[in-house]
Amino acid sequence: MLAWRVHRNGEPGEVMRLEEVDRPVPGDGQVKVLVRAANINFPDALLCRGQYQIRPPLPFTPGVEICGETADGRRVITTVALPHGGLAEYALADAAGLLPAPEALDDAGAAALHIGYQTGWFGLHRRAGLRSGETLLVHAAAGGVGSAAVQLGKAAGATVIGVVGGAEKARTARELGCDVVIDRRADDVVAAVKEATGGRGADVVYDPVGGDAYTQSTKCVAFEGRIVVVGFASGQIPAPSLNHALVKNYSVLGLHWGLYAAKEPASIADCHERLTELAARGAIEPLVSERVGMKGAADAVQRVADGATTGRVVVVPGSDQ
């Protein structure tokens, strides 16, 4: 079968190689899954760079979430069992982690529903306790992770402010349903948030960026607001000033979705049911901006790493063969 493999760490476009390899053999509790679509995530780039919290042995195949088909014909979504990732014709997954692919979504949409939307759900509801009528500020609102948070925020009845970089992404954020869109390249983010909220600030901030975005968040979060730290796409990990959190009465909340899978696996299935219901009634739909064939996977991972994409880029094996 064809599979992209990484033999040394570095930038995805430099270290990913498309190779002919044997199909993976499942271990105890694992299943082999035919890959119908593989969603590209920022962690795929971090895996290539050797900077992710999980470091699979070299060589490995990236691609952490897929929509696939089991040997008995079930259409499923799942995270993969590295080192046999989803940027291949077949991947391995833990049998216990398989979830039914929502009928309302095609393969590409289903592949993009899992990690980003589950992260958004747990971040907004379990960690931040977002309530209807509150104001949600989403950084990188036109990206894969941010766009999921925008849709989930609107579905929860929040007023959503989206921060983006550039006019094209601003258009995308408006189409997603953001009530207010701020272009960080042209606008003063803090001033714009305060203006949009009558000086109060955002009740909940969803931050997958870090760096300057986090600093801006602390300046425009509301009294008793909550900042949800989801990731550091900027490459800069901020050092929170706890005295500032004290004097402004806001909370800084970490969110690592993988811990729920490890410590509360039943909550993953429950969340999936909720997301499936939202997808069925059209309240959420992954923003799949590009579908590329297997040969375009390395370039796709690199563009996601560079922040040059909008929404989700999904690899569909076989579409360019």
C-alpha positions in Angstrom: 0.0 0.0 0.0 1.0 3.6 -0.3 1.9 5.5 2.9 3.6 8.8 3.8 6.4 8.1 6.2 8.8 10.3 8.3 12.3 8.9 8.7 13.8 12.0 10.4 12.3 15.0 12.2 11.9 18.3 10.4 9.5 20.4 8.4 6.7 18.2 6.9 7.5 19.3 3.3 11.1 18.1 3.8 10.8 14.9 5.8 7.6 13.3 4.5 8.1 10.6 1.9 5.5 8.7 -0.1 6.5 5.0 0.0 5.2 1.5 -0.9 5.0 -0.4 2.3 3.3 -3.5 3.7 -0.2 -3.1 5.2 0.0 -2.7 9.0 -0.8 -5.7 11.2 -3.2 -5.0 14.1 -2.0 -5.7 17.6 -4.1 -6.7 20.6 -7.3 -4.6 20.8 -6.6 -3.0 17.4 -8.3 -3.1 14.0 -7.0 -2.3 10.5 -9.1 0.4 8.9 -9.3 1.4 5.2 -8.8 5.1 5.1 -11.6 6.9 3.3 -10.4 10.4 4.4 -7.8 11.8 6.7 -8.1 15.3 8.2 -4.9 17.3 8.6 -4.3 18.7 12.1 -1.6 21.0 13.4 -0.3 18.1 15.6 0.6 16.3 12.4 3.2 19.0 11.7 4.4 18.8 15.3 4.8 15.1 15.0 7.0 15.6 11.9 9.1 18.2 13.8 9.4 15.9 16.8 7.7 18.5 19.0 4.5 16.8 19.9 3.9 15.3 23.4 3.7 11.9 21.7 6.8 10.8 19.8 6.2 7.7 17.8 9.3 5.6 16.7 10.8 6.5 13.4 9.8 5.8 10.7 6.1 6.6 11.3 3.1 7.7 9.3 1.4 11.0 10.4 -2.3 11.7 10.2 -4.0 11.5 13.6 -7.7 11.3 12.7 -9.6 9.6 9.9 -12.9 8.5 8.5 -12.5 4.9 7.5 -14.1 1.6 6.8 -13.7 -1.6 8.9 -13.3 -5.1 7.5 -17.0 -5.7 8.3 -18.1 -2.7 6.4 -18.7 -0.2 9.1 -18.1 3.5 8.3 -16.3 5.0 11.3 -14.3 7.9 12.6 -11.4 7.5 14.9 -8.0 8.6 16.0 -5.2 6.4 14.9 -2.7 4.1 16.7 0.7 5.6 15.8 3.1 4.8 14.2 0.5 3.7 11.7 -1.2 7.0 10.9 -3.9 8.0 8.6 -1.9 9.4 5.6 -1.9 6.0 4.1 -4.3 3.6 2.4 -4.7 1.6 5.6 -4.2 2.7 9.3 -4.5 1.1 12.7 -6.9 2.1 15.4 -8.0 0.9 18.9 -11.2 -1.0 18.5 -12.6 0.6 21.6 -12.1 4.1 20.1 -14.2 3.6 16.9 -17.2 5.8 16.6 -19.9 5.7 13.9 -19.4 8.3 11.2 -22.4 10.7 11.2 -24.7 10.0 8.3 -25.2 13.7 7.7 -21.6 14.2 6.7 -19.6 12.9 3.8 -16.2 11.2 4.4 -14.2 14.4 4.4 -16.6 16.2 6.8 -16.8 13.2 9.1 -13.0 13.0 9.2 -12.9 16.6 10.4 -15.5 16.3 13.1 -13.6 14.3 15.7 -10.7 16.1 17.4 -11.4 19.7 16.6 -15.1 19.5 17.6 -14.6 17.4 20.6 -11.9 19.8 21.8 -14.3 22.6 21.3 -17.1 20.9 23.1 -15.1 20.0 26.1 -13.4 23.4 26.2 -16.5 25.4 25.9 -18.9 23.3 28.0 -16.9 21.2 30.4 -14.1 23.6 31.1 -15.6 27.1 30.5 -19.3 26.4 31.2 -20.4 28.6 28.3 -23.9 29.9 28.8 -26.5 31.1 26.3 -26.3 34.9 26.0 -22.6 35.1 26.9 -19.9 36.5 24.6 -17.4 34.1 23.2 -14.1 35.3 21.7 -12.4 32.9 19.3 -8.9 33.4 18.1 -8.0 32.0 14.6 -11.7 31.8 14.0 -11.4 30.8 10.3 -9.0 27.9 11.0 -9.9 24.3 11.6 -10.0 24.4 15.4 -11.4 28.0 15.6 -14.1 27.4 13.1 -15.4 24.4 15.2 -15.5 26.7 18.3 -17.4 29.3 16.3 -20.1 26.9 15.3 -20.4 25.3 18.7 -20.6 28.7 20.3 -23.4 29.8 18.0 -25.2 26.5 18.7 -24.9 27.2 22.4 -26.6 30.6 22.0 -23.5 32.7 22.5 -22.6 36.0 20.7 -19.4 35.1 18.9 -16.5 37.4 18.1 -13.9 36.0 15.7 -10.3 37.1 15.4 -8.6 36.3 12.1 -5.6 37.4 10.0 -6.5 38.9 6.7 -9.5 39.9 4.6 -10.1 36.4 3.1 -10.3 34.8 6.5 -12.5 37.6 7.7 -15.0 36.7 5.0 -14.9 33.1 6.0 -15.5 34.0 9.7 -18.6 36.0 8.7 -19.9 33.1 6.6 -19.4 30.8 9.6 -21.7 33.0 11.6 -19.5 35.3 13.7 -21.5 38.2 15.0 -18.3 40.4 15.0 -15.1 39.8 13.0 -11.8 41.4 13.9 -8.9 41.4 11.5 -5.8 41.4 13.8 -3.7 42.7 10.9 -5.8 45.8 10.5 -7.6 46.3 13.9 -6.7 46.8 17.5 -8.0 43.5 18.9 -8.4 44.7 22.5 -10.1 47.9 21.6 -12.4 46.2 19.1 -13.5 43.6 21.7 -14.3 46.2 24.3 -16.2 48.3 21.7 -18.3 45.3 20.7 -19.1 44.4 24.3 -19.8 47.9 25.6 -16.5 47.8 27.6 -17.3 44.6 29.5 -15.1 42.2 27.5 -15.6 38.6 26.5 -17.0 36.1 29.0 -15.1 33.2 27.4 -12.0 33.3 25.2 -11.0 30.2 23.1 -7.3 30.4 22.3 -5.6 27.8 20.1 -2.9 30.4 19.2 -1.0 31.5 22.3 1.7 34.2 22.1 0.3 37.7 21.4 -3.3 36.3 21.2 -3.1 35.2 24.8 -1.8 38.6 25.9 -4.6 40.3 24.1 -7.1 37.9 25.7 -6.0 38.9 29.2 -6.7 42.6 28.4 -10.2 42.1 27.1 -11.6 39.2 29.2 -14.6 40.1 31.3 -15.0 40.1 35.0 -15.1 36.4 36.0 -14.3 35.5 32.4 -12.6 32.3 31.4 -9.7 31.9 29.0 -9.5 28.4 27.6 -5.9 27.5 26.5 -6.2 25.0 23.6 -2.8 25.2 21.9 0.1 27.3 20.7 -0.2 27.5 16.9 1.9 30.7 17.1 4.8 28.7 18.4 5.0 30.9 21.5 3.9 29.5 24.9 2.9 32.4 27.1 3.8 32.7 30.8 0.7 33.9 32.5 0.9 36.6 35.1 -1.1 35.2 38.0 -1.2 38.6 39.7 -3.1 39.9 36.7 -5.6 37.0 36.9 -6.0 37.8 40.6 -6.7 41.5 40.2 -9.1 41.0 37.2 -10.9 38.0 38.6 -10.6 35.7 35.5 -9.7 32.1 35.1 -7.1 30.4 32.9 -8.2 26.9 31.9 -6.2 24.3 30.2 -7.8 21.9 27.7 -6.1 18.7 26.5 -8.7 16.5 24.8 -6.6 13.4 25.0 -6.9 13.3 28.7 -10.6 12.7 28.4 -10.0 9.8 26.1 -7.6 8.4 28.7 -9.4 9.1 31.9 -13.1 9.3 30.9 -13.5 7.3 27.7 -17.3 7.2 28.2 -17.4 11.0 27.9 -16.0 10.8 24.4 -18.8 8.6 23.2 -21.3 10.9 24.9 -19.8 14.0 23.3 -19.9 12.2 19.9 -23.6 11.6 20.3 -24.2 15.3 20.9 -22.0 16.3 17.9 -23.8 13.9 15.7 -27.2 15.4 16.7 -25.9 18.9 16.0 -24.6 17.8 12.6 -27.9 16.1 11.8 -29.9 19.3 12.3 -27.3 21.4 10.5 -26.1 23.3 13.5 -22.5 22.3 12.8 -20.7 21.3 9.7 -16.9 21.1 9.4 -15.5 23.7 7.1 -13.6 21.6 4.6 -11.9 24.1 2.3 -9.8 21.6 0.4 -9.9 18.0 -0.5 -6.5 16.7 -1.9 -5.3 13.4 -3.1 -2.7 11.3 -1.5 0.1 12.8 -3.5 -0.7 16.3 -2.1 -0.5 15.3 1.6 3.0 16.5 2.4 2.2 19.9 0.9 -1.1 20.0 2.8 0.6 19.3 6.2 3.2 22.0 5.5 0.6 24.6 4.6 -1.3 23.8 7.8 2.0 24.1 9.7 2.6 27.5 8.1 -0.9 28.8 8.9 -1.6 29.2 5.2 -5.0 27.4 5.2 -8.6 28.2 6.0 -10.8 25.7 7.6 -9.9 22.0 7.1 -7.7 20.3 4.5 -8.6 16.7 4.1 -6.6 14.0 2.2 -8.8 11.6 0.2 -6.7 8.5 -0.8 -7.2 7.4 -4.3 -8.6 10.7 -5.6 -5.4 11.5 -7.6 -4.6 8.0 -8.8 
